[in-house]
């Protein structure tokens, strides 16, 4: 039965002069619009009094009585609940004149103890009063008790009563539901979603005239998408309308592009519906950053989603995965970041040629032949001579060209592409600046699988993995070179500025580098170290011994320094040679240095080696 036919029956039921002796159940899944449906009935019959009570969270029938009282006398009921309910209950008895059926006459003059009152006296068997119980399956009252309460109202108080709930849940939760229902419920109707009416109603929750007009103008598109989702929970749609207004208010001038607004609205609504329904988790959003051409060995939720809505939205890039997660899941809107990403999207670039070349190639599906040829030629130039600043750009360009070569869309072999990329990566990495203190490179070091919030095209292919491994290896070479240079500088300072060297051995706020957790000592020649050490003043010798001990002390970063174990063993041998060939204070210092500093340091490193072996197991 259609909703309109159900409305006709309900109006007839409500208008009956005599109570038919049964209640009516309106059933439907959560969010389908049952409450919206009954509210339309209530609004269309202003001459009738409706007592609409939600049973959600109600655990005893006395609470229902309280709700009736508040509905029949809202001013007093509101004051009780807000200010002095407990005291009022204990102290107040009163006589109230209540017009129940809105005929202008006093129907009841009732003396009552608040909130425990005689409902039958209060209602006075009014023909004009309809009781509505909503969310019955969410009530905390046991089913036989709540239905006994309802049956009493119908059979003994001669009331008309409408019950709203999800009958399938009642069947699941209460095996005895079917037998209990037969005595109380005369008619059961299944409410279906009234999408058009709901969209019109939800628009009223939007305060911005611009957004309200926008959503109204897009109502057919919204309806098509919502039906395609396969989900019927209208609460998702209501929440989306409110959240969409918040997002639009942050976008400023970008709201003037109709194609952009269409795509934004569709993508946002899709992500909202799928997430709220539990079909799209936070980690799933990461797939958004992958090219639309990306084919995983297993279907991801995002790839399935794109297939599901492929005839409605083509998912052009608007914002990256992290931004969508913040908006959809956390409700966080970083206005500056969002506006920047949108302005750099294909909706607002005056031409694809104003994009970086790697991005043009990534967006190849929207390129003309002329723009595609231009991008490919520029990509070749970048790989051969006009090297960019960042590793990620090289890998993006290389990954795209490899795909095009595989598809025979360009006349350049995969081997040639990889060879050009190899040379380009080597040059930009070796010429990059390395900051030892922050362990960072001017060419970037975070480029595995993705860069600049975009996954490389076919990033799991053997060729793209090979390119990223080349870059990783060149970074290791660069880092070792830089650390060797820094180690040489520090080794020289052991003669010219011993304090500088000693401060870098362990964590020290006054240190200039992060070498306290880097095994840089392996880069210093042992004989050179010993020669400089024995030439130090007695004071500096003591500082050096203390500094080396702190380097491997418990609580330090000594677990990162296991590579220095071999160096310390070599140092021990060299010190023993000094002991065997010298006399005097120098010999005594080296004996203590060997006995205390080196011995304890080697013990700590041995502990670290065993701990790391256990972790590997």
Long-range contacts (C-beta under 8 A, 24 or more apart in sequence): 1-189, 1-190, 2-192, 3-37, 3-191, 3-192, 3-194, 6-37, 6-189, 6-191, 7-37, 7-40, 7-41, 9-187, 9-189, 10-41, 10-162, 11-41, 11-44, 11-45, 13-160, 13-187, 14-41, 14-45, 14-48, 14-130, 14-160, 16-160, 17-127, 19-154, 19-158, 19-159, 19-160, 20-160, 20-186, 21-154, 21-155, 21-186, 22-154, 22-184, 22-185, 22-186, 22-187, 23-150, 23-154, 23-160, 23-161, 23-162, 23-163, 23-184, 23-185, 23-186, 24-161, 24-162, 24-163, 24-185, 24-186, 24-187, 24-188, 24-189, 25-162, 25-163, 25-164, 25-165, 25-167, 25-181, 25-185, 25-187, 25-188, 25-189, 26-162, 26-163, 26-164, 26-165, 26-189, 26-191, 27-165, 27-166, 27-167, 27-168, 27-188, 27-189, 27-190, 27-191, 28-166, 28-190, 28-191, 28-192, 29-166, 29-168, 29-232, 29-233, 30-166, 30-233, 30-235, 31-232, 31-233, 31-234, 31-235, 31-236, 32-191, 32-192, 32-193, 32-232, 32-233, 32-234, 33-191, 33-193, 33-194, 33-197, 33-198, 33-234, 34-134, 34-164, 34-165, 34-191, 35-134, 35-164, 36-194, 36-197, 36-198, 36-201, 36-234, 37-191, 37-194, 38-132, 38-134, 38-162, 38-164, 40-197, 42-132, 47-102, 47-128, 48-102, 48-128, 48-129, 48-130, 49-100, 49-101, 49-102, 49-126, 49-128, 49-129, 49-130, 50-129, 50-130, 50-131, 50-132, 51-129, 51-130, 51-131, 51-132, 52-132, 52-134, 53-131, 53-132, 53-133, 53-134, 54-134, 54-135, 55-133, 55-134, 55-135, 55-136, 55-138, 55-139, 55-141, 55-146, 56-134, 56-135, 56-138, 56-139, 57-138, 57-140, 58-139, 58-140, 58-141, 59-139, 59-140, 59-141, 60-140, 60-141, 61-141, 61-145, 61-146, 61-149, 62-115, 62-116, 64-149, 65-115, 65-116, 65-117, 65-119, 66-115, 68-119, 68-122, 69-114, 69-115, 69-117, 69-122, 72-98, 72-100, 72-122, 73-98, 80-114, 80-115, 88-114, 89-114, 89-115, 98-122, 100-124, 100-126, 100-128, 100-129, 101-126, 101-127, 101-128, 101-129, 102-128, 103-128, 119-153, 119-157, 120-156, 120-157, 123-157, 123-159, 125-157, 125-158, 125-159, 129-159, 130-159, 130-160, 130-161, 130-162, 131-159, 131-160, 131-161, 131-162, 132-161, 132-162, 132-163, 132-164, 133-161, 133-162, 133-163, 133-164, 134-164, 134-165, 135-164, 135-165, 136-163, 136-164, 136-165, 136-170, 137-165, 137-166, 137-167, 137-169, 137-170, 137-173, 138-165, 143-170, 143-173, 143-174, 143-176, 143-177, 143-180, 144-176, 144-180, 147-180, 147-181, 147-183, 147-184, 150-184, 151-183, 151-184, 154-184, 193-232, 193-234, 195-223, 195-226, 195-227, 195-234, 196-223, 198-234, 198-237, 198-238, 199-223, 199-237, 202-237, 202-238, 202-241, 203-241, 205-238, 205-241, 205-242, 206-241, 206-242, 206-245, 207-245, 208-245, 208-248, 208-249, 210-248, 210-255, 211-244, 211-245, 211-248, 211-249, 214-248, 214-261, 214-265, 215-241, 215-244, 218-262, 218-265, 221-262, 221-265, 221-266, 222-265, 222-269, 224-312, 225-266, 225-269, 225-270, 225-309, 225-312, 225-313, 226-269, 226-273, 228-308, 228-309, 228-312, 229-270, 229-273, 229-274, 229-277, 231-273, 231-277, 233-276, 233-277, 236-272, 236-273, 236-276, 236-277, 237-273, 239-272, 239-276, 240-268, 240-269, 240-272, 240-273, 243-272, 243-331, 244-268, 244-269, 246-331, 246-333, 247-327, 247-333, 247-338, 250-333, 250-335, 250-338, 250-339, 251-338, 251-339, 251-342, 252-339, 254-339, 254-342, 254-343, 254-348, 257-347, 257-348, 259-347, 260-318, 260-342, 260-345, 260-347, 260-348, 263-313, 263-316, 263-318, 263-347, 264-318, 266-309, 266-312, 266-313, 267-313, 267-315, 267-318, 268-327, 268-328, 270-305, 270-309, 270-313, 271-324, 271-328, 272-328, 274-301, 274-305, 275-328, 275-329, 280-305, 282-325, 282-329, 285-321, 285-322, 285-324, 285-325, 285-328, 285-329, 286-321, 287-321, 288-320, 288-321, 288-324, 289-320, 289-321, 289-450, 289-453, 289-454, 289-455, 290-454, 290-455, 290-459, 291-362, 291-454, 291-455, 291-456, 291-457, 292-365, 293-364, 293-365, 293-403, 293-457, 293-458, 294-455, 294-457, 294-458, 294-459, 295-458, 296-460, 297-460, 316-345, 316-346, 316-347, 316-366, 317-345, 317-346, 317-363, 317-454, 318-342, 318-345, 318-347, 320-453, 320-454, 321-453, 322-453, 356-393, 357-382, 357-393, 357-397, 358-392, 358-393, 358-396, 358-397, 358-400, 359-396, 359-454, 361-396, 361-397, 361-400, 361-401, 361-457, 362-396, 362-400, 362-454, 362-457, 364-400, 364-404, 376-401, 376-404, 376-410, 380-412, 380-420, 382-424, 383-417, 383-420, 383-421, 383-423, 383-424, 384-420, 384-424, 387-424, 387-427, 387-428, 388-428, 389-428, 389-442, 389-443, 390-428, 390-443, 390-444, 390-447, 390-451, 391-425, 391-428, 391-429, 391-443, 391-444, 391-445, 391-447, 391-451, 391-471, 392-444, 392-446, 392-447, 392-451, 392-452, 393-451, 394-421, 394-424, 394-425, 394-428, 394-467, 394-471, 395-421, 395-447, 395-451, 395-456, 395-464, 395-467, 395-468, 395-471, 396-451, 396-452, 396-454, 396-456, 396-457, 397-421, 398-464, 398-467, 399-456, 399-457, 399-458, 399-459, 399-461, 399-463, 399-464, 399-467, 400-457, 402-458, 402-461, 402-463, 402-464, 403-457, 403-458, 414-463, 418-463, 418-466, 418-467, 421-467, 421-470, 422-467, 422-470, 425-467, 425-470, 425-471, 425-474, 426-474, 429-471, 429-474, 429-475, 429-477, 429-478, 430-474, 430-477, 430-478, 432-478, 434-478, 434-479, 434-482, 436-482, 436-483, 436-486, 436-513, 436-514, 436-515, 436-518, 437-512, 437-513, 437-514, 438-514, 439-479, 439-514, 441-475, 441-478, 445-475, 447-471, 448-472, 483-515, 483-518, 483-520, 483-523, 484-523, 486-513, 486-515, 486-520, 487-515, 487-520, 487-521, 487-523, 487-524, 488-523, 488-524, 490-515, 490-520, 490-524, 491-524, 491-525, 491-528, 491-529, 491-532, 494-529, 494-532, 494-533, 494-536, 495-532, 495-535, 498-536, 498-540, 498-543, 498-544, 499-540, 499-543, 501-544, 502-540, 502-543, 502-544, 502-547, 503-547, 505-547, 505-548, 505-550, 505-551, 506-547, 506-550, 506-551, 506-553, 506-556, 507-556, 507-557, 516-551, 516-556, 516-557, 517-557, 517-560, 517-561, 518-560, 518-561, 519-560, 519-561, 519-562, 519-563, 519-564, 519-567, 521-564, 521-567, 521-568, 522-563, 522-564, 522-566, 522-567, 524-567, 526-567, 526-570, 526-571, 526-574, 527-574, 529-571, 530-571, 530-574, 530-575, 530-578, 533-593, 534-578, 534-582, 534-586, 534-589, 534-590, 538-585, 538-589, 541-589, 541-593, 545-592, 545-593, 545-596, 545-597, 548-597, 548-598, 548-601, 549-596, 549-597, 549-600, 549-601, 551-601, 552-600, 552-601, 552-604, 552-605, 553-604, 554-604, 558-604, 558-605, 558-608, 559-608, 559-611, 559-612, 561-605, 561-608, 562-605, 562-608, 562-609, 562-612, 564-605, 565-602, 565-605, 565-606, 565-609, 568-598, 568-601, 568-602, 568-605, 569-602, 571-598, 572-598, 572-602
